[in-house]
Structures are given as C-alpha cells and as structure tokens.
Amino acid sequence: MIGVTRPASRARWLSWPVIAVAVVGLTLSGFAARFVLDVQQTDDRERFEVRAERTRTSIRDRINSRSAVQEVLRDALTARWPTGRADFHELVRSADGDDPFAGVQAVSFDRLVRAEDRAAYEASVRSDTSLNGVGYPEFEVSPPSTEFDDLIVVDFIEPFEGNEAALGFDIGSDPARREAIERARDLGELIATEPVGLVQAGGDALGLLLISAVYDTPERLVSEPSRRRHFVGVVATVVRTDDLLAEVLDAQPTLEVEIYDQGPTVNRPLDQFGPDRLVFGDEDGRFVEPDGSVDGDHRRLDIDVGGRRWSLMARPTDQLQTSTLAPILTGAGGLTLTLALAALVGLVTGARSRAEELADRRTSDLRSLVASAPDATVVVDSNGSIVLASDQVARLLGHEPADLIGEPVEILVPESLRAHHVDHRDGFAKRPTVRMMGAALELEARHADGSTVPVEISLSPLPAHSLGSVVASLRDVSTQRKAFREVQRANEMQSAFLGTVSHELRTPLTAIDGFARLLASPDLELSDDQQHDFLQRIIRNSQGLAILIEELLEYSRLDRGTFGLEAVDGDLLEMTRHVVDQLGIVIESHTVVVDGTPTPVHVDPSAITRIVTNLLTNAVRYSPDGTRVSVTVEPSTDAGWAVLTVDDEGPGVRPTDRRLVFERFWRGEQTDQAGTGIGLAVVGDLCALAGGRAEVTDAQDGGARFVVTLPVRRDAGVNGTLVDGTLQRDV
Amino acid sequence: MNRDVLIADDTEDMRVLMRMLLTASDYSVVCEASDGQEALTRWREHRDRPLCAVVLDHRMPEMTGLEVAEIIREERPGQHVIICSAFVDDELTAAADALGVPIVGKKEISRLADSIAELD
C-alpha cells in the first residue's frame, strides 16, 4: 500500500460563516437581553411610581378622612356649645361610627382656661361626675406653671383608658402645639402640628395632632379678631403616625417609605430631611440623606395635610427591584441559540467544505486519471457535452482535447449513428452502470478526418457533483478486431480443410479400391486394354495420394517448425527437370514444358522438389486437361537471384486473391476444385525459408503465372527454421 | 421399368468405376456428366424416356449433387436419385433426409447397384 498524507487543513468548523453567525447571534442576544432589561425596568419603574402615588393618595385620604371626622366633631361641639363631658363622649363615638379610634391615640377637647381661672377650673373638673359618677379627684393641670396667660388644657379625652395621663395636660405649654393651636384659632382651619412626642407614650412615640378651633357661636366668623374673641378651645386628634401610616404602607411591601415634615404651607415649605423632621420611617435606618438625596431610584411626593407639607420619600424594596432573571435568561437563551446555530452552521459549512474538498479532490483525481489513462478518455456531462478529454483522444481520433471541450459527444460518433446515440445516452442516464457500450456490437468512433476507428467503449457513471456524469474510455481495437477476423477465417479454413482432405484422400482411395476389385473380380471378363487402363488408374491415384500425403506431412512439419533446410549449390534448371520427370503420370493430362538456362542456386534440393511439385500440381488442377503448362528457369535481371516461373492456361488468380493464395487452406472461390489449400502455402513458406519469395501474376495467355525467386549465392541463402510462419534463422 | 441410369461425377476415374459396377449389374449408363449443371442438362434431355435412377456425386463444380437433386425433385417428384459422396457428414445427411434422397458413401461404392435396386 502506498501511504497517502494530506496537508493538515485548518479547523473546518471555524469558518467565516460560523464566526459571522456567532458575532451576529451574540450581538442580537445582547440587544435582546438589554431590551428585556429596559422593558422590565420601565415596567418596574412604572409599577413603583404607581404604588408610590397610590401610597400618597392613601395617606392623604386617611388623614383627610380623619380631618373630616374631626371637623364634624368640632362643628357639633360648636353647635351645642357649651357642651358637657357626656355629650363629648357621645359625639366622638357618633362622628365615626365604625371605628372612631382607627389609627388614633385619642380625641380630646382642650379647653381655653385663663391662667387666673386655673384653680376654679381644676375644682370643677374634680367634681364633674357626669361621665363616671365619681369625678376626677386627682385632677390638676400640668405642667404646674406656664409663661402664657391662657392655658389649653385637655379637658375631655376619649377613649379615657390609656389616655389618663393626658387629662389636664396644657398642650399650649408646648411651643409646637401652641403654634398650631394659634394658627387653627386664627385661620378657623384644621391645622396639623409638626411631629411631636406623644404624652401618652411618655414622649417616645411619634405622633401629630390635628387641631381645629372651637368657637362659642355657630355663626360664621370671618375675621381673626372675632375668632379670637369667640375661641373656647380646640378639638385635637392625636394621630399615631406609625399606626396611621403603617396600615397603608404595610399594604405596599414593595415600597420603602419615609415621610418628612416640611413645615406649614403658609411659609415657604422647607426641604429638610433631618431626623427631627421624620414623621414616619425607621429612625435608625433612614435612606434619605439630610439634604434630601437618595442613593438609587426613589420618588418624592409631597402631601399637604392640615396646612403642612409632608414629603413622602419612597424607594422600591428588593421585592420591587428589577429582576435580572429575565434578561439573563434572554441572554442565556440567545447565547445557547447562537452557539447551537453556530455549531449547526459550522457542521453544515464543514460538511459542505468537506464535500467541496472531496469534489475538488475527486475532480483532480479524475483529471489525472483521465490524463494518465492508456485509453482515449472523455468525460461527458449530463447534457452530453464533453467536459474533459485526454491527450490519447488526439492520438486515436485526431481531435485536440482542448477543441472538444463543450462539444457534444456525438462529434466522436459516426454520422449515421448520431441520432441513435442521443437516445442511447438518455437510456444510460436513466440506468447508469459500469458497462461496455454496445456490448456484442462492433463499435466505431469517428476520426477528425472523417474516417472511422474500431473501438471498444466502456462507460462509467460518475457520482453526483463530479466534473461530469459519465466517463467513456475508448480503446483502439483495430488490431484485435483484425486478429479476431483472421482467427475466425483461419478456423473456417481449417474446418474446410478437414472436409477437403477427407474428400481428396477418399476419392483416389475409392478409385484404387474400386479398380482393384474390378481386376480381382472373377465374374468380369476384362480385355487386356481394360486391365491395363485400370492398372494405370490405380497407379495414378496412388501417386496422387502420395503427393497429397507428402503435402500434409510438409504442412505438419512447417506448422510445427521442424522443417529444416540444408542448402547446397546446384543448377535450378536441372533440378526442375528432374522433378518434372519424376511426376510423370500425375501431370500427363497436361502438356508440361520445361525451358530456360542453367542457373546456379544455393538451396536445399528437397525444397526445390516440393516447390516445383506443388506449383505443377496446382497448375494441372486449376487448368483444363490438355492445356499447356510452361516452366521456365532464368537468372534474375538482378544479379544474385534465380527465377522459376510456372505459367498455366487456366482462369488465373484474381488480383484480390493474389496475396491469399499462399495462405494455408485458402482454395479460392471455387471450393469445388480439388486440392487441400496446402500446396501453395508450402511453396510460399519454403521460398521464405530458403531466403527467396513467391508471387503470383498474370500469364501472357491469361492464365496464372507463379514466380519463385531463390538466392544464387551461398551467403544470400539462409539456413533456418520457420516457426509459426516466421523464419527463425540459424545462428 | 427400364434400367437406364445417369451418373455424374467430376472425376473420370469414378465415372468409369461406376459404369463398370452398374453395367455388371445389368444397368445401362445412358449418359454421364462431369459437373452439376451438365447432369441437370443431360437429365432433362431424357424427359421423353424417364431414367430408372440418377446417381450424383455431391461435390461437383457448378452445382452440388444435392442442388441438382432438389431441382429434379421439383420437376419430377417420382424420379429416383442417389447421392454418392466421398465425405458424408451430419450436415449432408440431414439435407439429404429432408429431400428424401438416399446417400451412398464412396467407400461403399460396390453396393451402388444394390442401393439402386432398393429404391423400387
């Protein structure tokens, strides 16, 4: 085996389509992930903003609702003024029947008490049993002293339980509360305080107070002095901001909220976010910086409540934080698809490049195969056009290979068969197999010069995507075909020879046998002449048989190559005369005349005997009885050769047969003539063996003339052996 | 029925031999021919006096014995014909059988007269 190595090719999968697919795919995946992220962020942002807004609305509604309850309560007090403790108790509960204290620490009426009336007031409260039957014996106003002339003392408070500590507290002693009270009194509107520590919880819990002024007349008071004049106290709702807002904010777990008090709206609201401004939120974990900035996404919403502005600061909690899962999944999905696609493209392009490489290799293999093929080879495509032709085509058919490219293959088919060939070609295309074309037919191809060349054509289909669809190899078989015909003819001749030999042997034998029996028959009375005639016939037939048998033996010897010649010097004329004399009765039916001049010759005498005998036998056989046969011996005009001529008066040999008469078994058209077809073949072979030659031409009188030329000189003679019709010279 | 016979053979020796043999058996060789064409001509000349038998060599110039026999059979189906051949092979036997013509080998030529007698 011959090892075949191939140059290492670059990694097939890393082709430009794969890279392109990968780049485009990754880019698109990136865009897709980014898009999904954007959409999600936008969506999240919108959700966040909606929730923040909802939270603000919810808080405002809650406070407004609370404010509305307080206003109803205040109006009721004003309308019934002076109102007692029991009435208040009743009013608070009826103002908001469902849950009068939702988110509320306490609702109180805080009475305006002049500093000088303090003691009297304390006494009246201690003895007020309208609600509990025992009064409030421990009651006193706190703190014990104040810088103001008027006190605003928590007089009625509901619910009482849990708020006992607040009873008697002078809320006017606290500046923040006092400021709110005065604004509420002067404006006649509900005012909210800034965040304050709640008394009830010991000041720890943050809260705010909604404050509405109560006047002693239901009339509408339009001026500040009249309001001050009629002012009798305030209704205050103590709101626990944590309680009020937590309920709202707990409903929005996705938001983190801090609320800052920015002060009264009548003043320019401040942007202050210090811990002291915190209304709601985790005091220790604030996310709003004191300057109001927030790290990350957030939203600021202002709420105006009770004449104050609150800033609601909201930011999304982790629950609302944009999930990166979808973009990651999108990106990962894109990446996976890209890789799969790139792999697929890699496989496909790899397979295709392999296929192309294979096809290229196949094509180049095919080209070199065609170029080196000993036969003339053409490759034809499915349309019957020649796509490749080997140099051998030029040698065999005379066409330049380059000129044939693109021509229909029928250019190589003899004109008479072209139409048929197109059909045959279609037939082959339908069932392509490796086969000989026109099996059992003697095919011919057309030469460029218009002649035809005997060929054998083998067809091989090519695989798809090859250079062409069929390879046709044309082999010149003119030699084989000629040889085949010769063998065929030789066989026919040999079989005819057997028939002839049987006939030629049996006829004289029958004659000898018949005449001998007649002579031996006791019943027949034969005259002397008859007996002599029969004996002559017996002798003549015997001699004929002897000659025939000698011919057969010579043929056998020549055929086996055992015919040895021993050349000696002699006179051809004398030798010829001697042979003619010996033939006697065999040639007595004709007039045989020997003439000429003594001619030296260097040849085996037995060869002369056979040559002369066979030529004369032939002349006698093929010319009518009684005609003349002339034998002439002369030196050749070319020095060094002796010429023996035998003329007869028979029909002669046709020019076309003149080469054939010296071939074995050939007996001319008239096969009814006697003879084995051996005699002249022996003449031809012996002449060749003796270094001469034999020819046949026309005699002067129209018969056949056989001319034998033999060497005169010793050195011209040849000693050798004829093998298979070829002279093998002795060395 | 007369005993007139026509013989045809391209070899004079054979004609002489056949005549001797047939004459010895009281047949009369009324004519001889040396080729097929001559045999047919001579046979037709004897239309007025039909022959007892026609003896034909097979291998003759101009026409073979069988070719002559075939024409004779067409022209006169009742005419007895014998083929006398030196070389008898299957091909010749089959062709002769098809024509209904008996063959006598030349090596059995001494039986020629008997063969003619058997035709009747």
Interface residues (C-beta under 8 A of the other chain):
Chain A: G499 S502 H503 R506 T507 P508 L509 T510 A511 D513 G514 F515 R517 L518 S521 D523 L524 D533 R537 R540 N541 Q670 D672 Q673
Chain B: D10 T11 D13 M14 V16 L17 M20 L21 A24 R59 M60 P61 E62 T64 A86 F87 D89 K106 K107 I109 S110
